[in-house]
Amino acid sequence: MPEKYRATLLGTTRKLDSVKTGSLFSFLYNARAATDPNPFIIMVSRRWKAKNGGTYFNGVNLNDLHPKTREFLIAEFGDLPVGSFSFTDIDHATKSDPRCCIRTYNVRNVRALHKVEV
């Protein structure tokens, strides 16, 4: 997460439902297949329950993107509430940048969740 943003500790993903505005989050992610242990994401979906009983959420990891693309997405979508836009909207905004992909995060592997303010 860039230093210039202010973050508020939420702690657990149970507090996600209390967030009414903004879709930027940072957290520690501890999973075997994790490619980034400290993702900074634009959350695209609220928590959802899968058929296997696990709870997940989807987001685009901004750490994977070029800094100019990251800043553009933050300006465009950062203040919007979670669920008010889709990955298709983000994909169109980045002109289908191949580094911009949606990821699914298991809430069991999320620690130290922070709400990031623009």
Secondary structure, 3 states (H helix, E strand, C coil): CCCCCEEEEEECHHHHHHCCCCCEEEEEECCCCCCCCCCEEEECCCCEECCCCCEEEEEEEHHHCCHHHHHHHHHHHCCCCCCCCCHHHHHHHCCCCCCCCEEEEEHHHEEEEEEEEC
